[in-house]
Amino acid sequence: MEAVMQNPTADPSYNGYVIAEPDDMSAALDQYWIQRKASRVEALDRLESLANHAEAARVWEMYCRQRLGFLTRLLRAGAEAFEQELLTELHWNRGFARDARSLFLRDARLEIRIPLGHNLGRVVRTPGVQTSYAVVDYAECNTTSEPGKPVVAVNWRGRDLALLLPSLEFVELDTFVVTVDQASWSTADTLPRSFLSVLPEFSGELLAAEQAFAELRRTWEATEQLALVKKQLEGIERVSALWQRVHIPAHQKLELLRRFELFEDGDPAAPRGLLLVGPPGTGKTSIARTVAETLSCHIQLLSLPDFKRVNLGDSAREVRARWNEAREHQPSIMFVDDCEGVLTRRGAIQADKISEEIVETFLPEWEGVRERSRVLLIGATNRPDLLDDAIVSRFGWVMEIHLPDSDNRKEIFKQEIQAVGITAAPPGNISELTQGMSGRDLSNLAASLRSYSSSEDLTAEDIGRAVTAIRKLRNSGVDEQFNWDTLILDAAILERLKTICTLWREADQWSSHGVSIARSVLLIGPPGAGKERSARTIARESGLNFLAPTIAQLKAMVLGGSANLVQQLFERGRSMAPVIIFLNNLDKLTPRQSPFEPKDRLAEEIASQLQQEMSSGASGAGRVFLIGAVRDPDLVDDDVVSFFADRIEFPFPDAQLRFRLLSVFLTSKKLGFPLEEGAQMLAGRLNGRKASAGDLARCVQAAEQRALTRAIRTGGPEHLRIELEDFEGLPNFAA
């Protein structure tokens, strides 16, 4: 498998070293189109000279009329071999064998058929001696053969009995039946085998036929290529504009263009397949469509329902039908979306018998596409790990399509708002507002803005509201209450959290300046210290998606299940990127195993899979950030803890923080004392005691319950007042 290009300077060996690669990839793209136009003009002159070679047609016409007499000799020799075969192999008596030969010769004839492609569906047909030729389509004939090599067709009473291939193989199409004295015998494969036995004696004549047709074939190919080159030349400006709407890095775009040019020209180095790997909505289908328009190709847009049928055998027929359609319409592209569902790894848990049938039929069909065949398979997936290994190896070319960077997001957004009729220019901070959004997200964003925004006026507030609405579709765990104003923490800790939030929100920009961004952070502190609230606030303030699975959602009842759940969590995260995955209570999810107690195999499995996801780089790909929370890191598996790049400890709040926390918790409550004085007095009662933010919140709730009980006894909600006395005797406030 070819590695994905990481170096932004493309290999100049593509395209025959035509383009010297400059450092500026945008300039290289411009230069590519200039050179592309120049090469098409040069090809036009060359092909016009070849296509106008009238002598080639005259030479072949004369050959067909004067030099096909050997077919008569081949027919007699084959019939004699047929008679001998009946005598020696089938033990017929001599009279029956002679009658069978005579009956066959009475209505038999041989034809030369020269395939124009890689099968016998379209051929040049010469019916026999003293006849001309014609181009004939045999729609139902999918027999493969080498283009330009003569095939001998054995015909009897207008029915093709067999095709004798240049590889000295035969294809039996029908059976010659002999009826003598009301008894019938079928010759089965005896007849074609007999003709094949004498065919080498006529190899010189068949070679002469191939050579006589070769010049005309080159002329026809030049005529076809000439029409294609004219079409390419006329469409260069249009195709160039199409690729400007494909927003991927310039070096990837240049690699695609150069390799597909090889495919277009029928070069032996042309790719047979391309696997596009990346999150949903990154433009994989758009790339396939643009490639098809660039190459003026027939394209099939396929997915699992196009292949999978209920009954065994039906799916195999569908696979063959799709490949046959591709071969009949060369050059052709087969685009298989979500191909991990179509070409699933055989033997995997998710693979059933029908899935395996699809893969096992796909492999020989793909392998049957011979050199220079102009059928290209493009697959798109966000789960390459689920693909069958044999399928991946046949792609031979893998390209990872990442979420758009800040510059591309800006261009995509501008393109999408124009498409929906918004004429206003986007705000300057549009890249920050749309951090981590895919091309599909930006398209949905533009449509959303059009529904409630003036086309002449587009503000950051409008975009912010629309972005929030889109993110909430996948991120219901974070709402407006989680913000910096309500997060009461030590100033130094709060500053660190804000720094992490900024780096994650603007990861593209900081990374482009060489800043190493920690993608995982471990929050350490007692229960109620604000760890979970901090994680949700970072998600809210950064605009990133948020996943917070519970232990029950990650811990299966059987071995193997937990690892699969952890893997699915990270795969879901990559599909939602940029995203924060929050793992609370790590000491319960991946506890440190004691050497003196029985192993918890389920916890051990989770720890192992979590390490694999974190250490393999998967958590970094696609902007997946990880926040863990634990009261004591010594209670967590050592290997899991070691993978967290940053750690923040949450101590118990001091007097000043206790005052601020109580002020927040008591705000909006009905109080029988001044808020500031009461909060100061209550905070002072806690000196020398350890009370977390959660402890303080629970104490306020308990005091409110006491006041509520008193109000119910005295007449109703208008009597509700929280008094300082309601805190007496509560935990942490007890004397």
Secondary structure, 3 states (H helix, E strand, C coil): CCCCCCCCCCCCCHHHHCCCCCCCHHHHHHHHHHHHHHHHHHHHHHHHHHHCCHHHHHHHHHHHHHCCCHHHHHHHHHHHHHHHHHHHCCCCCHHHHHHHHHHHHHCEEEEEEEECCCECCEEEEECCCCCCCEEEECCCCCCECCCCCCEEEEEECCEEEEEECCCCCEEECCCCEEEECCEEEECCCHHHHHHHHHHHHHHHHHHHHHHHHHHHHHHHHHHHHHHHHHHHHHHHHHHHHHHHCCCCCHHHHHHHHHHHHHHHCCCCCCCCEEEEECCCCCCHHHHHHHHHHHHCCEEEEECHHHCCCCCCCHHHHHHHHHHHHHHHCCCEEEEECCHHHHCECCCCCCCCHHHHHHHHHHHHHHHCCCCCCCEEEEEEECCHHHECHHHHHHHCCEEECCCCCHHHHHHHHHHHHHHCCCCCCCCCCHHHHCCCCCHHHHHHHHHHHHHHCCCCCCCHHHHHHHHHHHHHCCCCCCCCCCCHHHCCCCHHHHHHHHHHHHHHHCHHHHHHCCCCCCCEEEEECCCCCCHHHHHHHHHHHHCCEEECCCHHHHCCCCCCHHHHHHHHHHHHHHHHCCEEEEECCHHHHCECCCCCCCCCHHHHHHHHHHHHHHHCCCCCCCCEEEEEEECCHHHECHHHHHCCCEEEECCCCCHHHHHHHHHHHHCCCCECCCHHHHHHHHHHHCCCCCCCHHHHHHHHHHHHHHHHHHHHHHCCHHHCCECHHHHCCCCCCCC
